[in-house]
Amino acid sequence: MSVADGGADLVVVNGRVLTMDDDNPAAEAIAVKDGAIIAIGSRASIEDLKGPATKIVDAQGGSVLPGFIEAHMHLFGGAAELDNLHLAGVHGFEALRDAIQDFAAKRPDARLLIGAGVDYAILPEPVTRHDLDRIIPDRPFAMSASDHHTMWANTKALEEAGLLHGRQIRQGNEIVMGADGLAAGELRESEAFGPVLDHYGASRARLGLEGAEPDPYPSEKELAADRDLMHRGLEWCAKHGITSIQNMDGNLYQLDLLAGLEKEGRLLCRTKIPFHFKNFMKLDMLEKASRMAASYNSEWLSSGMVKLFYDGVLDSWTAVMVDDYADRPGWRGEPLFSPEHFAEVAVEADRRGLQIAVHSIGDGAVRAVLDGYQAALKKNGRRDSRHRVEHIEVITASDVPRFAELGVLASMQPAHPPGALNFPLEPTISRIGRDKWPLSYAWRTLKNAGARVVFASDWPVSPVDPILSIQAAVMRKPWAEGMPDQSFSLQEAIEGYTVEGAYAEFNEHRKGRLKTGYLADIVVLSPDIEATAPEALHTVHPVTTICGGKITYQA
């Protein structure tokens, strides 16, 4: 025992340690003290560091990896949705009816019944309020698409929320109207469905998506409930081997909630919270983002990022395209910012030294965001900004090399391509059109062109489990003969959840690898992930998660 004062705090032994460190790629055991890795090597060398109080984690031959870094998720919303009716994989009227009626029977007092995870093709024809009225006419019901950009509501919910006769909303949002002059039941984007959630006091799941603080400020009791909800989300993440989160909706309130959890010893994952900038805000609102960055800058809780939405999603024709949608001639989607307005925001946020992350799904949105980053570089000079484009579901060939040229990160979700995990092929591939398939969800194309590609789930859009996303990346198949192969090797996919995640938050010197001096953020898997066939990867599970040297999950 050579570590002063009683040896290591914790050792992980008997593992297949995959360090993600090129200088020392594999080992058998790790020793941890004071929240950091103090040694990594053979079992014998690490066992020498044990003291009388050392905690021993026996990996039993399973893989030992750096803790997963979830680079794009919605923590509060994901936690809030754990209690919703989960409709992923449900298809056909009878299955939908049975699921809703069973859920409703168990919740006689719920003001609004909410379903989540709906496929756009859940019914053979587009869902209307009349379909939902046939299932549940007498209680307010709404259900959201898995991408959270569309909701469908029954007549009772629309009427009580004041939307049945439509309402004036800003561009990029739509209350779909029926031939009878009344709302058809489909609500596209947050300004369309927000009033339903607000009316029933069910908008907590969207906390932070608006950038504003809760008004009125929550009571002590509500604060405690919100902290508990956040904690539940963190527990869910720790259970899936996650040790760091880059949240994608944010305000000061969420940082304060997490700071409260840290005081209580309940902050289970390191968390980065952005400031959410909306298109109606004035540029001086970025002062708040700067204040958040200055106030929260620790290895456990940080800010320093601005998140924006440039467009919507493909399935509701709200993603912004360079050309017309293949199945809707004359329509390219409406941006939430004009290119000029976005460039102004990018220049100012960049001038303040803030990192920028923009939801950009269509190739038109991706181009406009890259143009904005180019404007910032031209005006402010080149710096290590690591600005990000989130999702990049379609891109043009001419924009591919710009990621490497501008030093912009491609933040992508292996679970999102239709057919990869929980999303069906239709209607998405018909919206995109065959001509654009080769450059859709083009991780490999971007990586080969020198882009840094970071992986995430976008939970609750997709399951938070990194191993499912890693499997989706490894198992990715082209949609048709002759299309490029966009799949990743197992090593590359794991890098997307470790090394690249650390780089995305300027922490590659402290995390993302298992290395002496790095943070003791570790996940122990069962069995050995490298010895598992690709089609069986979903059977691999975390058995122990360690963050900052403390066990945050034990199976």
Secondary structure, 3 states (H helix, E strand, C coil): CCCCCCCCCEEEECCEEECCCCCCCEECEEEEECCEEEEEECHHHHHCCCCCCCEEEECCCCEEEECEEEEEECHHHHHHHCCCEECCCCCCHHHHHHHHHHHHHCCCCCCCEEEEEECCCCCCCCCCHHHHHHHCCCCCEEEEECCCCEEEECHHHHHHCCCCCCCCCCCCCEEEECCCCCEEEEEECHHHHHHHHHHCCCHHHHCCCCCCCCCCCCCHHHHHHHHHHHHHHHHHHHHCCEEEEEECCCCHHHHHHHHHHHHCCCCCCEEECCEECCCCCCHHHHHHHHHHHHHCECCCEECCEEEEECCCCCCCCCCCCCCCECCECCCCCCCCCCHHHHHHHHHHHHHCCCEEEEEECCHHHHHHHHHHHHHHHHHHCCCCCCCEEEECCECCHHHCCHHHHHCCEEEECCCCCCCCCCCCCCCHHHHHCHHHHHHECCHHHHHHCCCCEEECCCCCCCCCCHHHHHHHHHHCCCCCCCCCCCCCCHHHHHHHCCHHHHHHCCCCCCCCCCCCCCECCEEEEECCHHHCCHHHHHHCEEEEEEECCEEEEEC
